Amino acid sequence: MGVHLLIDFGSTFTKVLAADTDTEEVLGRAQAPSTVDRDITIGLRNALDRLYAANPVVERVPIERRMACSSAAGGLRLIAVGLVPELTLEAARRAALGAGAKLVRSYGYELSPESVAEIEATPCDLILLAGGTDGGDKNVILNNAERLAASKVTASFVVAGNRVVAGSVAQMLAAAGKHVEIAANVLPELNVLNVEPARAAIRETFIRRVVHAKGLDKAQQYVGDILMPTPMATLKAARLVADGTEAEAGLGELMVVEIGGATTNVHTICDGSPSQSDVLLKGLPEPYAKRTVEGDLGLRHNALTIVEVAGLQRIAEAFASIDNHSSSKPDFQAYAAKVSSDPSLVPQSAEQFSIEAALARAAVDLAVGRHAGSLEETPSWLGGTVRIQRGKDLGALATVIGTGGVFFHGRHAEQILSAALVSKREPHSLRPRKANFYVDAGYVMYAVGLLSDVEPAKALRIAKKWLRRVEA
């Protein structure tokens, strides 16, 4: 049996899944609360004990490969520093998010002493330093490197700016004792994105240095390398499910909404260019595989923030649409406070499942609204108006997939996912107009992403077995 043990060290739960790639079957899965604040291997052992207790065959078979991803201890926290906010800084942001990082701060132009002090005070694992097209501006990235070299920052650096001075920037930082990797410029020419080399460098830095910094190396004796941040694993799975392989067809362009305990992430695999000839695209071209992370919309650690950002009225409306036979008026804020203080709590009653779904629906609504592009009309100098698109046009997307504990353990998936569609509240948002909804019924997306590098066709077929259509 070609059994793979696939592990996700999550911010709330550590999840384990055993997959037989010969039969393309999931042999079992389990989870236990993460224990990153003490010893991360405790949560891993607890999850494995539960896996073996429920599926004794898994303990008896030889494991061909162990693979893991992680979003524990805040995930991969990254600061992006660039030149023009709409250009090199935006390119750096996209590279960071696509690599599975949680962007905690971003800065454009020359760093001021106050900005450097903010960076020093911000918990951060990695700084992505960009600036200037190849052969363009040199001064800003050199100035920023000089200030950061003289700072107390202990984070690793990935330099992905003007190639003419990238070597000098790296030498300056390395001479100050900083760990530095060089990647190709994220914006080599105006309106030309090249984010994949920076994403690869971020991933390598995560594996070599961040894993150790977060204490995850305690699990490496058992697991081997922590291969990537969990959101990157999900993005890889989304692309595999959309594009397919030579041996197995994919589903086509799609969106994956990933609701976690600390964040809600949206992944889209599509072109996203204007669908109508009279619409002009403004800003940098959008990546085909795009991910955004909303660090204020986690269903556990940040449940109170969902209530604050969405507002009690929107949460109450969502609850009423989900549980329209109930006459109760729950205290949403009190429930959110309860799960925020104890993230391992799970719903116990029908009402609590409905409250969770209402919070999840609000998180999807807000996260997709931030991810999708927008369309606006502006006066033309020739008279009349012209329509301008910013960001991705997702209107024609026909597939929306929900993954995360709220879909695996919860209820009301259709009501949650329907919040991704266009609504009267945001008429200018380029959200999907209509879509088929699926849920990751086996909680396999992170595992599929881990498997995608070694067994892509088999990983895709496993994913297809566990994507369940949700009927409206």
C-alpha positions as CSV (number, residue, x, y, z in Angstrom):
1,M,0.0,0.0,0.0
2,G,1.3,3.5,-0.9
3,V,0.1,5.1,2.3
4,H,0.8,8.8,2.8
5,L,0.4,10.5,6.1
6,L,-0.6,14.2,5.6
7,I,-0.5,16.6,8.4
8,D,-1.7,20.2,8.9
9,F,-0.5,22.0,12.0
10,G,-3.4,24.5,12.1
11,S,-3.9,27.6,14.3
12,T,-6.7,25.8,16.1
13,F,-6.5,22.1,15.3
14,T,-3.8,19.7,14.2
15,K,-5.2,17.5,11.5
16,V,-4.0,14.2,10.2
17,L,-5.1,12.3,7.2
18,A,-4.0,8.9,5.9
19,A,-4.4,8.4,2.1
20,D,-3.6,5.2,0.1
21,T,-2.4,6.5,-3.3
22,D,-2.6,3.0,-4.8
23,T,-6.3,2.7,-4.2
24,E,-6.8,6.5,-4.1
25,E,-8.8,6.2,-0.9
26,V,-8.7,8.1,2.4
27,L,-8.1,5.5,5.1
28,G,-8.9,7.8,8.0
29,R,-8.6,11.2,9.4
30,A,-8.6,12.8,12.9
31,Q,-7.8,16.1,14.6
32,A,-6.9,17.4,18.0
33,P,-6.4,20.9,19.5
34,S,-3.0,22.4,18.4
35,T,-0.5,22.8,21.2
36,V,2.0,25.2,19.6
37,D,2.1,27.3,22.8
38,R,3.5,24.3,24.7
39,D,4.9,21.5,22.5
40,I,3.5,21.1,19.0
41,T,4.1,17.4,19.1
42,I,1.6,16.9,21.9
43,G,-1.3,17.9,19.6
44,L,0.2,15.8,16.8
45,R,0.4,12.7,19.1
46,N,-3.2,13.3,20.3
47,A,-4.4,13.5,16.7
48,L,-2.5,10.4,15.7
49,D,-3.8,8.5,18.7
50,R,-7.4,9.3,17.6
51,L,-6.6,8.4,14.0
52,Y,-5.2,4.9,15.0
53,A,-8.1,4.3,17.5
54,A,-10.7,4.9,14.8
55,N,-8.7,3.3,12.0
56,P,-6.4,0.5,13.4
57,V,-5.3,-0.6,9.9
58,V,-3.4,2.7,9.5
59,E,-1.2,2.0,12.5
60,R,-0.2,-1.4,11.0
61,V,0.6,-0.4,7.5
62,P,4.0,1.1,6.5
63,I,3.9,4.8,5.8
64,E,5.5,5.6,2.4
65,R,5.8,9.3,3.0
66,R,4.9,11.9,5.7
67,M,4.2,15.4,4.6
68,A,3.1,18.5,6.5
69,C,2.0,22.1,6.2
70,S,1.4,24.6,8.9
71,S,-0.4,27.8,9.8
72,A,0.2,27.4,13.5
73,A,1.6,30.3,15.7
74,G,0.2,32.9,13.4
75,G,1.3,31.3,10.1
76,L,3.9,32.9,8.0
77,R,3.8,36.6,9.0
78,L,5.3,38.9,6.3
79,I,5.9,42.6,5.7
80,A,6.1,43.9,2.2
81,V,8.2,46.9,1.3
82,G,8.1,48.4,-2.2
83,L,8.3,51.6,-4.2
84,V,5.0,52.9,-5.8
85,P,2.1,51.4,-3.8
86,E,0.1,50.7,-7.0
87,L,3.0,49.0,-8.7
88,T,6.0,47.3,-7.0
89,L,4.4,47.3,-3.6
90,E,1.2,45.7,-5.0
91,A,3.3,43.2,-6.9
92,A,5.1,42.3,-3.6
93,R,1.8,42.0,-1.8
94,R,0.6,39.5,-4.4
95,A,3.7,37.4,-4.3
96,A,3.4,37.3,-0.5
97,L,-0.2,36.2,-0.4
98,G,0.2,33.7,-3.2
99,A,3.1,32.1,-1.1
100,G,0.7,31.5,1.8
101,A,1.9,34.4,3.9
102,K,-0.2,36.6,6.2
103,L,0.6,40.1,5.3
104,V,0.8,42.1,8.5
105,R,2.1,45.4,7.2
106,S,3.1,47.0,3.9
107,Y,5.1,50.1,3.1
108,G,5.7,52.2,-0.1
109,Y,8.4,54.7,-1.0
110,E,11.3,55.4,1.3
111,L,11.0,54.1,4.9
112,S,11.0,56.7,7.5
113,P,12.5,56.2,11.0
114,E,8.9,55.9,12.3
115,S,8.2,53.1,9.8
116,V,11.4,51.3,10.7
117,A,10.4,51.5,14.4
118,E,6.9,50.0,13.5
119,I,8.6,47.2,11.7
120,E,10.9,46.5,14.6
121,A,7.8,46.3,16.9
122,T,5.7,44.1,14.6
123,P,5.9,40.3,15.1
124,C,7.2,39.2,11.6
125,D,8.9,36.2,10.1
126,L,10.0,37.6,6.8
127,I,10.4,40.9,4.9
128,L,9.9,41.0,1.1
129,L,11.9,43.9,-0.1
130,A,11.1,45.1,-3.6
131,G,11.3,48.3,-5.5
132,G,12.1,49.6,-9.0
133,T,11.7,47.9,-12.4
134,D,14.9,46.2,-13.8
135,G,17.0,49.2,-14.8
136,G,14.6,51.6,-13.2
137,D,14.8,53.4,-9.8
138,K,17.6,52.2,-7.6
139,N,17.6,54.7,-4.8
140,V,14.5,53.7,-2.9
141,I,15.4,50.0,-2.4
142,L,19.0,50.9,-1.5
143,N,17.8,53.5,1.1
144,N,15.3,51.0,2.5
145,A,17.9,48.3,2.7
146,E,20.3,50.6,4.5
147,R,17.7,51.5,7.1
148,L,16.6,47.9,7.6
149,A,20.3,46.7,7.9
150,A,20.8,49.2,10.7
151,S,17.6,48.1,12.4
152,K,16.9,45.6,15.2
153,V,14.8,43.5,12.8
154,T,15.5,39.8,13.1
155,A,13.2,38.5,10.4
156,S,14.6,36.9,7.2
157,F,14.6,38.9,3.9
158,V,13.7,38.0,0.4
159,V,15.0,40.7,-2.1
160,A,12.9,40.8,-5.2
161,G,13.5,44.3,-6.7
162,N,15.6,46.0,-9.4
163,R,18.1,43.4,-10.5
164,V,20.7,46.0,-11.1
165,V,21.1,46.6,-7.4
166,A,19.6,43.4,-5.9
167,G,23.1,42.0,-5.2
168,S,24.2,45.2,-3.4
169,V,21.0,45.2,-1.4
170,A,21.6,41.6,-0.3
171,Q,25.2,42.2,0.6
172,M,24.2,45.2,2.7
173,L,21.7,43.2,4.7
174,A,24.0,40.2,5.0
175,A,26.8,42.3,6.3
176,A,24.5,43.4,9.1
177,G,23.9,39.8,10.1
178,K,20.5,39.4,8.3
179,H,19.5,36.2,6.5
180,V,18.9,37.1,2.9
181,E,17.6,35.3,-0.3
182,I,17.5,36.9,-3.7
183,A,14.7,36.3,-6.2
184,A,13.9,37.7,-9.6
185,N,12.2,41.1,-9.6
186,V,8.4,40.9,-8.9
187,L,7.9,43.8,-11.4
188,P,10.7,43.6,-14.0
189,E,8.8,45.9,-16.4
190,L,5.8,48.3,-15.9
191,N,2.6,46.2,-15.9
192,V,4.6,42.9,-16.1
193,L,4.2,40.7,-13.0
194,N,6.7,38.0,-12.2
195,V,5.8,36.7,-8.7
196,E,6.5,33.0,-8.9
197,P,10.3,33.3,-8.2
198,A,9.6,35.4,-5.1
199,R,6.9,32.9,-4.0
200,A,9.4,30.0,-4.3
201,A,12.0,32.0,-2.3
202,I,9.4,32.7,0.4
203,R,8.5,29.0,0.6
204,E,12.2,28.0,0.9
205,T,12.8,30.5,3.7
206,F,9.7,29.3,5.5
207,I,11.0,25.7,5.3
208,R,14.5,26.5,6.4
209,R,14.1,29.2,9.0
210,V,10.5,30.0,10.0
211,V,9.8,26.4,10.9
212,H,12.6,26.4,13.4
213,A,11.6,29.8,14.8
214,K,8.1,28.6,15.6
215,G,9.2,25.4,17.3
216,L,7.9,23.2,14.5
217,D,11.2,21.5,14.2
218,K,10.2,19.5,17.2
219,A,7.9,17.6,14.9
220,Q,10.4,17.2,12.1
221,Q,11.9,14.0,13.5
222,Y,8.6,12.3,12.9
223,V,7.3,14.3,9.9
224,G,10.3,15.4,7.9
225,D,10.2,18.9,6.4
226,I,7.2,21.2,6.9
227,L,6.8,21.7,3.2
228,M,4.7,24.9,3.0
229,P,2.3,27.2,4.8
230,T,-1.2,25.7,4.8
231,P,-2.8,28.4,2.6
232,M,-0.2,27.7,-0.1
233,A,-1.2,24.0,0.1
234,T,-4.8,25.0,-0.4
235,L,-3.9,27.3,-3.4
236,K,-1.9,24.4,-5.0
237,A,-5.0,22.1,-4.5
238,A,-7.3,24.7,-6.0
239,R,-5.1,25.1,-9.1
240,L,-4.9,21.3,-9.5
241,V,-8.7,20.9,-9.2
242,A,-9.2,23.7,-11.7
243,D,-6.6,22.8,-14.3
244,G,-6.3,19.1,-13.9
245,T,-3.4,17.0,-15.3
246,E,-2.6,15.3,-18.6
247,A,-4.2,12.2,-17.2
248,E,-7.2,13.7,-15.4
249,A,-9.4,16.6,-16.3
250,G,-10.0,19.4,-13.9
251,L,-13.2,21.3,-13.1
252,G,-12.3,24.5,-14.9
253,E,-12.1,28.0,-13.4
254,L,-13.2,28.2,-9.8
255,M,-13.1,29.8,-6.4
256,V,-12.2,28.1,-3.1
257,V,-13.3,29.8,0.1
258,E,-11.2,28.5,3.1
259,I,-12.7,29.4,6.5
260,G,-10.2,28.8,9.3
261,G,-10.0,29.6,13.0
262,A,-7.7,32.6,12.5
263,T,-8.4,33.7,8.9
264,T,-10.7,33.4,5.9
265,N,-8.8,32.9,2.7
266,V,-10.2,33.2,-0.9
267,H,-8.5,31.5,-3.8
268,T,-9.5,32.1,-7.4
269,I,-8.1,30.2,-10.4
270,C,-9.3,32.1,-13.5
271,D,-8.2,34.8,-16.0
272,G,-10.4,37.5,-14.5
273,S,-10.0,40.0,-17.4
274,P,-12.9,42.2,-18.5
275,S,-15.7,40.1,-20.0
276,Q,-17.1,43.0,-22.1
277,S,-15.2,44.9,-24.8
278,D,-16.2,48.4,-23.6
279,V,-14.6,47.9,-20.1
280,L,-11.1,49.2,-19.5
281,L,-8.8,47.4,-17.1
282,K,-6.9,49.6,-14.7
283,G,-4.0,48.6,-12.5
284,L,-1.6,45.7,-12.6
285,P,-2.8,42.5,-14.3
286,E,-4.2,40.0,-11.8
287,P,-2.5,36.6,-11.3
288,Y,-4.3,33.6,-12.7
289,A,-4.0,31.9,-9.3
290,K,-4.8,34.6,-6.8
291,R,-5.1,34.3,-3.0
292,T,-6.2,36.8,-0.5
293,V,-6.1,36.3,3.3
294,E,-8.4,38.1,5.7
295,G,-6.7,38.0,9.1
296,D,-9.7,39.6,10.8
297,L,-12.2,37.0,9.8
298,G,-11.3,33.8,11.6
299,L,-14.2,31.8,12.9
300,R,-12.5,31.1,16.2
301,H,-9.7,33.5,17.2
302,N,-11.3,36.4,15.4
303,A,-15.0,35.6,15.8
304,L,-15.5,38.8,17.7
305,T,-13.9,40.8,14.9
306,I,-16.4,39.2,12.4
307,V,-19.2,40.6,14.5
308,E,-17.5,44.0,14.8
309,V,-16.7,44.3,11.0
310,A,-20.0,42.8,9.7
311,G,-22.2,44.4,12.3
312,L,-24.9,42.8,14.4
313,Q,-27.6,43.6,11.9
314,R,-25.9,41.6,9.1
315,I,-25.2,38.7,11.4
316,A,-28.9,38.7,12.6
317,E,-30.1,38.8,9.0
318,A,-27.8,35.9,8.1
319,F,-29.1,33.9,11.1
320,A,-32.7,34.6,10.2
321,S,-32.2,33.3,6.7
322,I,-30.5,30.2,8.0
323,D,-32.8,29.4,10.9
324,N,-36.0,31.0,9.7
325,H,-38.2,28.8,11.9
326,S,-36.6,29.9,15.1
327,S,-38.1,32.7,17.2
328,S,-35.0,33.0,19.4
329,K,-32.7,36.0,19.4
330,P,-29.2,34.7,20.2
331,D,-26.5,36.9,21.7
332,F,-24.1,36.7,18.8
333,Q,-21.5,38.7,20.6
334,A,-21.5,36.5,23.6
335,Y,-21.1,33.4,21.5
336,A,-18.3,34.9,19.5
337,A,-16.5,35.9,22.8
338,K,-16.9,32.4,24.0
339,V,-15.3,30.7,21.0
340,S,-12.6,33.4,20.8
341,S,-11.5,32.6,24.4
342,D,-11.7,28.8,23.8
343,P,-11.1,28.1,20.1
344,S,-11.5,24.3,20.6
345,L,-15.2,24.7,21.4
346,V,-17.5,23.2,18.8
347,P,-21.3,23.8,18.4
348,Q,-23.5,21.5,20.5
349,S,-27.1,22.5,19.5
350,A,-29.0,23.4,16.4
351,E,-29.0,27.0,17.4
352,Q,-25.2,27.1,17.8
353,F,-24.7,25.5,14.4
354,S,-26.9,28.3,12.9
355,I,-24.9,31.0,14.8
356,E,-21.7,29.5,13.4
357,A,-23.2,29.4,9.9
358,A,-24.3,33.1,10.3
359,L,-20.8,34.1,11.3
360,A,-19.3,32.1,8.5
361,R,-21.7,33.6,6.0
362,A,-20.7,37.1,7.1
363,A,-17.0,36.1,6.8
364,V,-17.5,34.8,3.2
365,D,-19.4,37.9,2.2
366,L,-16.7,40.2,3.5
367,A,-13.7,38.1,2.2
368,V,-15.1,37.6,-1.3
369,G,-16.0,41.3,-1.5
370,R,-12.4,42.2,-0.7
371,H,-11.1,39.6,-3.2
372,A,-13.3,40.4,-6.2
373,G,-12.7,43.2,-8.6
374,S,-15.1,46.1,-9.1
375,L,-16.6,48.1,-11.9
376,E,-17.1,51.8,-11.9
377,E,-18.2,54.4,-14.3
378,T,-16.2,57.6,-14.7
379,P,-16.6,60.6,-16.9
380,S,-14.7,60.5,-20.2
381,W,-12.9,63.5,-21.6
382,L,-14.7,62.8,-24.9
383,G,-18.0,63.1,-23.2
384,G,-20.3,60.5,-21.7
385,T,-18.8,57.9,-19.3
386,V,-16.3,55.0,-19.5
387,R,-16.4,51.8,-17.5
388,I,-13.3,50.9,-15.5
389,Q,-12.5,47.5,-14.0
390,R,-10.1,47.2,-11.1
391,G,-9.1,43.7,-10.0
392,K,-10.5,40.4,-11.2
393,D,-13.9,39.9,-13.0
394,L,-15.3,36.7,-11.4
395,G,-18.8,37.1,-12.8
396,A,-18.6,34.0,-15.0
397,L,-17.1,31.7,-12.4
398,A,-19.3,28.6,-12.2
399,T,-17.8,26.7,-9.3
400,V,-17.4,27.8,-5.7
401,I,-15.9,25.3,-3.2
402,G,-16.0,25.6,0.6
403,T,-13.3,24.1,2.8
404,G,-12.6,24.2,6.5
405,G,-14.1,22.9,9.7
406,V,-17.4,24.7,9.3
407,F,-18.1,22.8,6.1
408,F,-16.7,19.4,7.4
409,H,-18.4,19.5,10.8
410,G,-21.2,22.0,10.2
411,R,-24.4,22.6,8.4
412,H,-26.0,25.1,6.1
413,A,-23.3,25.1,3.5
414,E,-25.5,26.5,0.8
415,Q,-26.5,29.5,2.9
416,I,-22.8,30.1,3.7
417,L,-21.4,29.8,0.2
418,S,-24.2,31.8,-1.4
419,A,-22.7,34.9,0.3
420,A,-20.0,34.7,-2.3
421,L,-22.4,35.7,-5.1
422,V,-23.2,39.2,-6.3
423,S,-25.7,41.1,-4.1
424,K,-27.6,44.3,-4.0
425,R,-25.4,45.4,-1.2
426,E,-22.4,45.7,-3.5
427,P,-23.8,46.2,-7.1
428,H,-20.4,47.2,-8.5
429,S,-18.6,44.1,-7.1
430,L,-17.5,41.6,-9.8
431,R,-18.4,38.6,-7.8
432,P,-19.7,35.4,-9.4
433,R,-23.3,35.9,-10.7
434,K,-24.3,32.3,-10.2
435,A,-22.4,29.2,-9.4
436,N,-22.5,25.5,-8.5
437,F,-21.6,25.0,-4.8
438,Y,-19.3,22.2,-3.5
439,V,-18.0,21.4,-0.1
440,D,-14.7,19.7,0.8
441,A,-16.6,16.9,2.6
442,G,-13.4,15.0,3.5
443,Y,-11.4,18.0,4.7
444,V,-8.8,16.9,2.0
445,M,-7.8,20.2,0.3
446,Y,-4.7,20.8,2.3
447,A,-3.7,17.1,1.8
448,V,-4.4,17.3,-1.9
449,G,-2.1,20.3,-2.1
450,L,0.7,18.4,-0.3
451,L,0.2,15.5,-2.6
452,S,0.1,17.6,-5.8
453,D,3.9,17.8,-6.2
454,V,4.4,14.0,-6.0
455,E,1.2,12.3,-7.2
456,P,-0.8,15.0,-9.0
457,A,-3.3,12.8,-10.9
458,K,-4.0,10.7,-7.9
459,A,-4.3,13.7,-5.7
460,L,-6.9,15.2,-8.1
461,R,-9.0,12.0,-8.2
462,I,-9.0,11.9,-4.4
463,A,-10.2,15.5,-4.3
464,K,-13.0,14.7,-6.8
465,K,-14.2,11.9,-4.5
466,W,-14.7,14.3,-1.6
467,L,-16.0,17.3,-3.4
468,R,-19.8,17.1,-2.7
469,R,-22.3,19.1,-4.6
470,V,-24.5,21.3,-2.4
471,E,-28.0,21.7,-3.7
472,A,-29.7,25.0,-3.2
